[in-house]
Each structure stands twice: as structure tokens, then as C-alpha cells.
Amino acid sequence: MPRIEPEFTKSPYFVDEPGNWHLKPGAPPEVKEEFENYMQNLKDHQSPGTINGNTIDYPYDK
């Protein structure tokens, strides 16, 4: 399955240091929001009911 590169990685405000991704000061709000959501999703990666951070809807859960 292809991985989609988040848009914030193409921003000049994005700093791709190994183990230390961050945004430079002055990043636009939409870039900040996408970055923060992405980083939060990495933390939630192993949440119950998810595989690779994707929520799994089981037919019997409905």
C-alpha cells in the first residue's frame, strides 16, 4: 500500500531532523494544525481497535 506524504512535509516551515520533527516559528495555522494532528496520531498508533493508527470498524460493533 502506498504511503501518502503529509502536505506539511512540503512546507518551508517543516524541519525534518531525525527523531526531532518540528516546525519553524511563524508556520501558518493550517500547517501547524496538520502537523499537530499527524504527531498526535503517531502517539495514538497503538490504541485499542486500531491497526497502524487506522480505526477498525467491525460489523458487529454497529
WOCORNOR-V862932 format. One record per residue. RES is the residue in three letters. PHI is phi in whole degrees, -180 to 180 (999 if undefined). BURIAL is # if it has 16 or more other C-alpha atoms within 10 Angstrom, else .. Layout:
res: [RES	RES]
phi: [PHI	PHI]
burial: [BURIAL	BURIAL]
This chain:
res: [MET	PRO	ARG	ILE	GLU	PRO	GLU	PHE	THR	LYS	SER	PRO	TYR	PHE	VAL	ASP	GLU	PRO	GLY	ASN	TRP	HIS	LEU	LYS	PRO	GLY	ALA	PRO	PRO	GLU	VAL	LYS	GLU	GLU	PHE	GLU	ASN	TYR	MET	GLN	ASN	LEU	LYS	ASP	HIS	GLN	SER	PRO	GLY	THR	ILE	ASN	GLY	ASN	THR	ILE	ASP	TYR	PRO	TYR	ASP	LYS]
phi: [999	-70	-97	-94	-79	-61	-62	-63	-70	-94	-79	-69	-87	-84	-116	-100	-92	-55	74	-148	-65	-161	-109	-73	-59	91	-62	-61	-55	-67	-71	-59	-63	-63	-61	-63	-63	-63	-66	-65	-63	-64	-69	-85	-50	-102	-65	-57	84	-128	-129	52	81	-100	-70	-103	-96	-89	-56	-83	-85	-90]
burial: [.	.	.	.	.	.	.	#	#	.	.	.	#	#	.	.	.	.	.	.	.	.	#	.	.	.	.	.	.	.	#	#	.	.	#	.	.	.	.	.	.	.	.	.	.	.	.	.	.	.	.	.	.	.	.	.	.	.	.	.	.	.]
